[in-house]
Protein backbone atom coordinates (compact mmCIF):
# COMPACT_ATOMS: atom_id res chain seq x y z
CA UNK A 1 0.00 0.00 0.00
CA UNK A 2 1.37 3.43 -0.89
CA UNK A 3 0.03 6.88 -0.26
CA UNK A 4 0.87 10.06 -2.13
CA UNK A 5 4.17 11.38 -0.84
CA UNK A 6 4.95 8.29 1.24
CA UNK A 7 7.11 5.49 -0.04
CA UNK A 8 6.84 2.36 2.06
CA UNK A 9 9.56 0.58 0.04
CA UNK A 10 8.68 -3.00 0.96
CA UNK A 11 7.41 -1.95 4.36
CA UNK A 12 10.50 0.12 5.24
CA UNK A 13 9.83 3.79 5.79
CA UNK A 14 12.75 6.13 5.19
CA UNK A 15 12.52 8.41 8.21
CA UNK A 16 15.72 10.26 7.31
CA UNK A 17 13.88 11.94 4.42
CA UNK A 18 11.08 13.18 6.67
CA UNK A 19 11.33 16.86 7.64
CA UNK A 20 8.75 16.62 10.42
CA UNK A 21 9.01 14.96 13.85
CA UNK A 22 7.26 11.85 15.09
CA UNK A 23 4.30 12.95 17.20
CA UNK A 24 3.10 9.94 19.13
CA UNK A 25 3.80 9.23 22.83
CA UNK A 26 5.93 6.19 22.02
CA UNK A 27 8.38 8.30 19.96
CA UNK A 28 8.27 11.80 21.42
CA UNK A 29 8.17 13.02 25.02
CA UNK A 30 6.67 16.37 23.98
CA UNK A 31 3.79 14.77 22.07
CA UNK A 32 1.35 17.00 24.02
CA UNK A 33 2.61 19.96 21.96
CA UNK A 34 1.12 18.32 18.85
CA UNK A 35 -2.09 17.38 20.65
CA UNK A 36 -2.49 21.02 21.70
CA UNK A 37 -1.78 22.16 18.11
CA UNK A 38 -4.69 20.00 16.96
CA UNK A 39 -6.84 22.01 19.41
CA UNK A 40 -5.55 25.29 17.92
CA UNK A 41 -3.34 26.04 20.92
CA UNK A 42 0.27 27.24 20.63
CA UNK A 43 2.09 25.92 23.69
CA UNK A 44 5.49 25.43 25.22
CA UNK A 45 6.87 24.36 28.56
CA UNK A 46 7.68 26.64 31.48
CA UNK A 47 10.18 25.79 34.19
CA UNK A 48 8.59 25.86 37.64
CA UNK A 49 11.96 26.66 39.25
CA UNK A 50 13.45 29.48 37.15
CA UNK A 51 10.50 30.57 34.97
CA UNK A 52 12.25 29.94 31.61
CA UNK A 53 9.93 29.32 28.63
CA UNK A 54 12.06 27.48 26.07
CA UNK A 55 10.84 26.85 22.54
CA UNK A 56 10.57 24.24 21.24
CA UNK A 57 9.12 22.67 24.40
CA UNK A 58 11.58 20.67 26.49
CA UNK A 59 11.50 17.95 29.11
CA UNK A 60 14.51 19.49 30.91
CA UNK A 61 14.97 23.23 31.41
CA UNK A 62 17.95 24.46 29.35
CA UNK A 63 18.60 27.23 31.91
CA UNK A 64 18.65 25.42 35.27
CA UNK A 65 18.40 21.73 34.20
CA UNK A 66 15.26 21.16 36.26
CA UNK A 67 12.78 18.56 35.09
CA UNK A 68 9.87 20.36 36.76
CA UNK A 69 8.12 21.90 33.77
CA UNK A 70 4.50 22.69 33.04
CA UNK A 71 2.62 23.34 29.80
CA UNK A 72 1.63 26.95 29.11
CA UNK A 73 -0.14 28.69 26.25
CA UNK A 74 1.54 31.29 24.09
CA UNK A 75 -0.43 33.83 22.03
CA UNK A 76 -1.76 32.58 18.69
CA UNK A 77 -1.57 36.07 17.17
CA UNK A 78 1.29 38.50 16.83
CA UNK A 79 2.75 41.42 14.88
CA UNK A 80 5.41 41.05 12.20
CA UNK A 81 8.75 42.69 13.00
CA UNK A 82 10.84 41.52 10.01
CA UNK A 83 10.02 39.51 6.85
CA UNK A 84 12.29 37.36 4.66
CA UNK A 85 11.25 35.95 1.28
CA UNK A 86 13.14 33.22 -0.58
CA UNK A 87 12.35 32.47 -4.21
CA UNK A 88 15.55 30.61 -5.10
CA UNK A 89 17.71 28.26 -3.08
CA UNK A 90 14.73 26.93 -1.14
CA UNK A 91 15.54 23.72 0.77
CA UNK A 92 14.35 20.38 -0.58
CA UNK A 93 10.76 19.66 0.40
CA UNK A 94 9.57 23.28 0.51
CA UNK A 95 7.64 25.16 -2.16
CA UNK A 96 8.60 28.62 -3.38
CA UNK A 97 8.29 31.26 -2.24
CA UNK A 98 9.44 30.39 1.26
CA UNK A 99 8.45 33.25 3.56
CA UNK A 100 9.57 33.65 7.18
CA UNK A 101 8.95 36.39 9.72
CA UNK A 102 10.15 37.46 13.12
CA UNK A 103 6.93 37.86 15.09
CA UNK A 104 6.29 39.78 18.31
CA UNK A 105 4.10 37.50 20.43
CA UNK A 106 3.11 39.97 23.09
CA UNK A 107 6.14 41.98 24.07
CA UNK A 108 8.19 39.54 26.10
CA UNK A 109 8.97 37.08 23.32
CA UNK A 110 9.80 37.21 19.63
CA UNK A 111 9.32 34.14 17.49
CA UNK A 112 10.75 33.21 14.07
CA UNK A 113 8.25 31.26 11.96
CA UNK A 114 7.34 30.16 8.50
CA UNK A 115 4.51 32.17 6.93
CA UNK A 116 1.93 30.46 4.70
CA UNK A 117 -1.06 31.60 2.62
CA UNK A 118 0.88 34.71 1.68
CA UNK A 119 2.26 36.09 -1.60
CA UNK A 120 5.65 37.71 -2.07
CA UNK A 121 5.50 41.36 -1.07
CA UNK A 122 2.16 41.01 0.74
CA UNK A 123 3.47 40.89 4.32
CA UNK A 124 5.00 44.00 5.87
CA UNK A 125 6.38 44.87 9.32
CA UNK A 126 3.48 45.76 11.62
CA UNK A 127 1.03 43.36 9.95
CA UNK A 128 -0.85 40.95 12.19
CA UNK A 129 -0.39 37.18 11.79
CA UNK A 130 -2.10 34.21 13.40
CA UNK A 131 -1.33 30.57 14.09
CA UNK A 132 -2.09 28.20 11.21
CA UNK A 133 -2.14 24.46 11.94
CA UNK A 134 -2.00 22.06 9.00
CA UNK A 135 -1.96 18.33 8.48
CA UNK A 136 1.17 16.71 7.12
CA UNK A 137 1.73 13.25 5.70
CA UNK A 138 0.90 10.51 8.19
CA UNK A 139 3.79 8.31 9.20
CA UNK A 140 3.69 4.52 9.22
CA UNK A 141 4.41 3.05 12.64
CA UNK A 142 4.53 -0.56 13.67
CA UNK A 143 1.62 -1.45 15.89
CA UNK A 144 0.76 -4.62 17.72
CA UNK A 145 1.71 -7.91 16.11
CA UNK A 146 3.75 -6.11 13.45
CA UNK A 147 0.75 -4.37 11.89
CA UNK A 148 1.69 -1.11 10.15
CA UNK A 149 -0.60 1.78 11.09
CA UNK A 150 -0.61 5.34 9.80
CA UNK A 151 -0.20 7.93 12.55
CA UNK A 152 -1.77 11.30 11.65
CA UNK A 153 0.41 14.38 12.13
CA UNK A 154 0.08 18.17 12.21
CA UNK A 155 2.52 21.06 12.13
CA UNK A 156 2.31 24.83 12.43
CA UNK A 157 3.13 28.06 10.68
CA UNK A 158 1.65 31.53 10.84
CA UNK A 159 -0.52 33.28 8.24
CA UNK A 160 -1.62 36.88 7.69
CA UNK A 161 -4.83 37.86 9.49
CA UNK A 162 -7.47 38.51 6.87
CA UNK A 163 -8.69 42.10 7.07
C-alpha positions in Angstrom: 0.0 0.0 0.0 1.4 3.4 -0.9 0.0 6.9 -0.3 0.9 10.1 -2.1 4.2 11.4 -0.8 4.9 8.3 1.2 7.1 5.5 0.0 6.8 2.4 2.1 9.6 0.6 0.0 8.7 -3.0 1.0 7.4 -2.0 4.4 10.5 0.1 5.2 9.8 3.8 5.8 12.8 6.1 5.2 12.5 8.4 8.2 15.7 10.3 7.3 13.9 11.9 4.4 11.1 13.2 6.7 11.3 16.9 7.6 8.8 16.6 10.4 9.0 15.0 13.9 7.3 11.8 15.1 4.3 13.0 17.2 3.1 9.9 19.1 3.8 9.2 22.8 5.9 6.2 22.0 8.4 8.3 20.0 8.3 11.8 21.4 8.2 13.0 25.0 6.7 16.4 24.0 3.8 14.8 22.1 1.4 17.0 24.0 2.6 20.0 22.0 1.1 18.3 18.8 -2.1 17.4 20.6 -2.5 21.0 21.7 -1.8 22.2 18.1 -4.7 20.0 17.0 -6.8 22.0 19.4 -5.6 25.3 17.9 -3.3 26.0 20.9 0.3 27.2 20.6 2.1 25.9 23.7 5.5 25.4 25.2 6.9 24.4 28.6 7.7 26.6 31.5 10.2 25.8 34.2 8.6 25.9 37.6 12.0 26.7 39.3 13.4 29.5 37.1 10.5 30.6 35.0 12.2 29.9 31.6 9.9 29.3 28.6 12.1 27.5 26.1 10.8 26.8 22.5 10.6 24.2 21.2 9.1 22.7 24.4 11.6 20.7 26.5 11.5 18.0 29.1 14.5 19.5 30.9 15.0 23.2 31.4 18.0 24.5 29.4 18.6 27.2 31.9 18.7 25.4 35.3 18.4 21.7 34.2 15.3 21.2 36.3 12.8 18.6 35.1 9.9 20.4 36.8 8.1 21.9 33.8 4.5 22.7 33.0 2.6 23.3 29.8 1.6 27.0 29.1 -0.1 28.7 26.2 1.5 31.3 24.1 -0.4 33.8 22.0 -1.8 32.6 18.7 -1.6 36.1 17.2 1.3 38.5 16.8 2.8 41.4 14.9 5.4 41.0 12.2 8.7 42.7 13.0 10.8 41.5 10.0 10.0 39.5 6.9 12.3 37.4 4.7 11.2 36.0 1.3 13.1 33.2 -0.6 12.3 32.5 -4.2 15.5 30.6 -5.1 17.7 28.3 -3.1 14.7 26.9 -1.1 15.5 23.7 0.8 14.3 20.4 -0.6 10.8 19.7 0.4 9.6 23.3 0.5 7.6 25.2 -2.2 8.6 28.6 -3.4 8.3 31.3 -2.2 9.4 30.4 1.3 8.4 33.2 3.6 9.6 33.7 7.2 9.0 36.4 9.7 10.1 37.5 13.1 6.9 37.9 15.1 6.3 39.8 18.3 4.1 37.5 20.4 3.1 40.0 23.1 6.1 42.0 24.1 8.2 39.5 26.1 9.0 37.1 23.3 9.8 37.2 19.6 9.3 34.1 17.5 10.7 33.2 14.1 8.2 31.3 12.0 7.3 30.2 8.5 4.5 32.2 6.9 1.9 30.5 4.7 -1.1 31.6 2.6 0.9 34.7 1.7 2.3 36.1 -1.6 5.7 37.7 -2.1 5.5 41.4 -1.1 2.2 41.0 0.7 3.5 40.9 4.3 5.0 44.0 5.9 6.4 44.9 9.3 3.5 45.8 11.6 1.0 43.4 9.9 -0.8 40.9 12.2 -0.4 37.2 11.8 -2.1 34.2 13.4 -1.3 30.6 14.1 -2.1 28.2 11.2 -2.1 24.5 11.9 -2.0 22.1 9.0 -2.0 18.3 8.5 1.2 16.7 7.1 1.7 13.2 5.7 0.9 10.5 8.2 3.8 8.3 9.2 3.7 4.5 9.2 4.4 3.1 12.6 4.5 -0.6 13.7 1.6 -1.4 15.9 0.8 -4.6 17.7 1.7 -7.9 16.1 3.7 -6.1 13.4 0.7 -4.4 11.9 1.7 -1.1 10.2 -0.6 1.8 11.1 -0.6 5.3 9.8 -0.2 7.9 12.5 -1.8 11.3 11.6 0.4 14.4 12.1 0.1 18.2 12.2 2.5 21.1 12.1 2.3 24.8 12.4 3.1 28.1 10.7 1.6 31.5 10.8 -0.5 33.3 8.2 -1.6 36.9 7.7 -4.8 37.9 9.5 -7.5 38.5 6.9 -8.7 42.1 7.1 
